[in-house]
Amino acid sequence: MKYSVIVPVYNRIDEVRELLDSLLAQTLQNFEVIIVEDGSTEPCREAVDDAVAKGLDAHYFFKDNEGRSIARNYGIERATGDYFVFFDSDCVIPPRYFENLERMLAADPLDCYGGPDAAHESFSDTQKAINYSMTSFLTTGGIRGGKISLEKFVPRTFNTGFSRRVYERVGGFREMFSEDIDMSTRIRLAGFSIGYIDNPVWHKRRISFKKFLRQVYVFGMSRVTLKLLYPDSLKIVHLLPAAFLIGSIILIVLGLTVSHIFLWILAAYFIAVFIGALIVTRHLKIAAMAVPAAAIQLGGYGAGFIKAWFTKIILGRGRNIEEEVLMRKGK
């Protein structure tokens, strides 16, 4: 089977070079690479040309900036493979990824698959701390994918793929936040098989807590949009960050006004995060940094969710339910 690797890019020339180098190192080269430059001011064409000169079957396209989903669709339309594989531009792919993928899909043919992401040893301590927070059961409940999860597995575009037949039936990505969750939901509703494969990629995280906060805040807001599109998609696990934020504020107020025991209740959770991170990373500094990373992830997501719920659901502002339904129908 031939795969088409499709990667949207916006001002990520250094990351793209690392991604292409990792694709050159694959033990199985049964794929083409489609790089779609989405109106970058710092194009990565030279990096693609260098990879082609080294033997990579790569194709470069430049288009006006319209968003990553439209860029992915642009790449799909120009791909020749039987199966489309999607990575983020800040991913690094382990050498045996496609060898493993070929073997796994041969053993269990799937219309759509998704896999996990992990931190490479070369990543910064901040990225490793954020990686722990993004993948730990203590913070996400397994939402990002894995064998143990509080939510039905949903492939994400940092490590996912689907067949050409899926695209011909379901169509491409919508330009929206959490577009990969929307796409996975549409694939599932169309009756196609979706599964988890234990074939990780190394995925760079945000380089600062400030950027991480912005990312998870948007994640929280997009969950309300998904609820409007798919009313049954909202699960209890999605409410936990908002509950954590509200509960933390209450505990802090009670701890400062009633008894310090309430502060110790909150501290117990973060001690658990620290111990969990220390066991996983075996690095004292990263474990310590995982504590604020967890607070930012849960608090930021919860704040975004609460704001979107208040403005969209309670006040009915922004895109209303009728517009969400029209989006769902592709109108």
Secondary structure, 3 states (H helix, E strand, C coil): CCEEEEEEECCCHHHHHHHHHHHHCCCCCCEEEEEEEECCCCCCHHHHHHHHHCCCCEEEEEECCCCHHHHHHHHHHCCCCCEEEECCCCEECCCCHHHHHHHHHHHCCCCEEECCEECCCCCCHHHHHHHHHHHCHHHHCCCCCCCCCCCCCCCCCCCEEEEHHHHHHHCCCCCCCCHHHHHHHHHHHCCCCEEECCCCEEECCCCCHHHHHHHHHHHHHHHHHHHHHCHHHCCHHHHHHHHHHHHHHHHHHHHHHCCCHHHHHHHHHHHHHHHHHHHHHCCHHHHHHHHHHHHHHHHHHHHHHHHHHHHHHHCCCCCCHHHHHHHHCCC
